[in-house]
Amino acid sequence: MFEIWWTKINVIVLSNEYTWKLEEDLTDEMVGLARQLKESTLMMNQSIKNIEKVNS
């Protein structure tokens, strides 16, 4: 009986560790995407400013 109980606990712990790892990976991916978005936005804003300078 103890072995079944212990096995269930191990499965729960491993499942939680897997979930935490997925969440951590997704968070890292979101941070990377946010950085890319910020860089793209800054470049686009700079391009717009340059166009406005040329047109004025």
C-alpha positions in Angstrom: 0.0 0.0 0.0 2.8 2.4 0.9 4.5 1.7 -2.5 1.3 2.7 -4.4 1.0 5.9 -2.3 4.7 6.7 -2.9 4.4 6.1 -6.6 1.4 8.5 -6.8 3.3 11.2 -4.9 6.2 10.8 -7.3 3.9 11.1 -10.3 2.4 14.3 -8.8 5.8 15.8 -8.1 7.1 15.0 -11.6 3.9 16.4 -13.2 4.3 19.6 -11.2 8.0 19.9 -12.1 7.1 19.4 -15.8 4.4 22.1 -15.5 6.8 24.5 -13.8 9.3 23.9 -16.5 6.7 24.6 -19.2 5.6 27.8 -17.5 9.3 28.9 -17.2 10.0 28.2 -20.8 6.8 30.1 -21.9 7.7 33.0 -19.7 11.2 33.1 -21.3 9.6 33.0 -24.7 7.2 35.8 -23.9 10.1 38.0 -22.6 12.0 37.3 -25.8 9.0 38.2 -27.9 8.4 41.4 -25.9 12.0 42.5 -26.5 11.6 41.9 -30.2 8.4 43.8 -30.3 10.0 46.7 -28.4 13.0 46.8 -30.9 10.7 46.7 -33.9 8.6 49.5 -32.5 11.6 51.6 -31.8 12.9 51.1 -35.3 9.5 51.8 -36.8 9.2 55.0 -34.7 12.7 56.1 -35.9 11.7 55.4 -39.5 8.6 57.5 -39.1 10.6 60.4 -37.6 13.1 60.2 -40.5 10.3 60.3 -43.1 8.7 63.3 -41.3 12.1 65.1 -41.4 12.5 64.4 -45.1 8.9 65.6 -45.8 9.1 68.8 -43.8 
